[in-house]
């Protein structure tokens, strides 16, 4: 099993869709082998702030 497959399997168990690990321009590599693990999509600073705000509100409601 490659590190990329193992990583995808572990993230899937945490609810991260495999599609989220490909198609982006931010390449993630294993520090051990240099193997590409993922190609993540990036978002704008505004998009990041909106995502963080939604996550914070969801956490407040959950707590």
N, C-alpha and C positions, 0 to 999 in steps of 0.2 A: 504494500500500500504506500502510495506517495504521501508526502506531507500535505500536499494540496487536498487530496481525497480525505485524509484524516481530519484536517481542519474543517473541511466542508461538512463532514459527518458530525463533528462536535458542535459546530454552529447550528446545524439543523436540529440537534437535540435541544438547543436553546431557543428555537423558534425562528432562526434566521433562514430565510428562503435561499436556496442555492442560486437563484437568479440575481440576488443582491451581490453576489461575489464575482460577477463578470459584466463586461460591457462598458466599464468605465475607463478613465484615463489615469487613475491613481494606482500604480502597480505596487502590490505588496509582495515582498519576498521573504522567505525564511532566512533568518540570520545564520542558521546552521549550514544550509546547503546552497543558498542563493536561488532556490527553486521559486518560481512564481506561485503564490498561494491564491491571490485574488487580483482583480482589476476593478476597483471600487469607483462608483460614480461620485462626483463631487457636487456640492451645492454652493450657492452664493452665501455671503455673510448674512444677508437678510433671511434667506431660507433656513440657515442654521439657527438664527435667533428665533424664528417662528417655531421651528421644531423643538428647540429647548423650552420655549414658553409652553407649548402644548404638553410636553413631557412633565414639566413642573406642575401644571394645573392637574394633570392626571394623577400625579403622585400625591398632591394635596387632597384630592378627592378620595384616593385609595387609603391614605393614612387615617 
